[in-house]
Amino acid sequence: MEKILTSMKQEKSRSLFIVYGILIILLPISELISPGFLALSHMDSVLRQAAFLGIVAIGQTFVILTGGIDISVASVITLANVVSAQVMSGQDSNVLFAIALILAIGLIVGLVNGLGVFFLRIPSMIMTLAMGGVVQGIALIYSKGAPKGNTAPFIKYISTGKIGGAISVVVVLWIALSIITIVTLRKTIFGRSTYMIGTNLEAARYSGTNIAMQTISVYVISSVMAAIVGILLVGYTNTSFTTAGDIYTMNSIAAVVIGGTSIMGGLGGYGGTIAGSIIMTMIVSLLTIIRIPDSGRDIAQGVIIILLVLAYSGRIFSKKRRVTIKS
């Protein structure tokens, strides 16, 4: 067991070294491609965009560490986006109710996903894909295809405001959530149980982990994080869209995997996902700046993701590591 844990720590350190190395290399390349890219004003914009992706990727990290995947995050973002805009209607007095409602939506969707994955034994990709379709349909029915309403001043400040005119409030929020996530994964029983499920389900069961509660919880976390981003995006754009969450499914998964978390579960962590989120946001920003059309941007983005993932020499897609329980 000790050898396995030591090996996993070494692989995690190697992953962090690679992803942050890629990020450091990407910075001067970005400046060469687009002079002024590293200007403080532009980098603040990049970090703000990365914050939205990074918050979604918090939940995705938890799910992927258990060996699952959440395809429904885009639909949850969209539903939260259109509902919160209409509920707030530009009034701060409606913010608390809107936040409570959006968190409840995220909790319910995550609960259904978790119950389906654990009790009905539906593969996570199928379950969350189906649930995503249901949620997207509800968003369209609710908005009648034409979302109404706008953000409240308080949410607008959280999404676009700055502290001391220097750092965006949403980036500070991301930092706070990142610290909580990293501490949870590294220092708590919940975090250790998350890794255990992804490493070896039988070992987790024998160790006394409540597999059902743990599985359901990670999907709830994922949906709640997506719902939070949905309401934050209303503050960022000042309105809502039925396509608000479209880019976040692929990008959140890519951020997690690029960050060194094994798609098979049990290995990785949110520290790498932070860098993965910034890398993904920088890539999208660069492709937009050099005016690559949407189709070309999708192709380039996909190729770049493949190349970045290959930096791990196939480790990410290796077979699950097995943990031997000795009496």
Buried (B, 14 or more C-beta within 10 A) or exposed (E): EEEBEEEBEEBBEBBBEBBBEBBEEBBEEBEEEBEEBEEEEBBBBBBBBBBBBBBBBBBBBBBBBBBBBBBBBBBBBBBBBBBBBBBBBBBBEBBEEBBEBBBEBBBBBBBBBBBBBBEEEBEBEEBBBBBBEBBBEBBBEBBEEEBEBBBBBBBBBBBBBBEEEEBBBBBBBBBEBBEEBBEBBEEEEBBBBBBBBBBBBEBBEEEEBEBEEBBBBBBBBBBBBBBBBBBBBBBBBBBBBBEBBBBBBBBBBBBBBBBBBBBBBBBBBBBBBBBBBBBBBBBBBBBEBEEBEEEEBEEBBEEBBEEBBEBBEEBBEBEBBEBEEEE
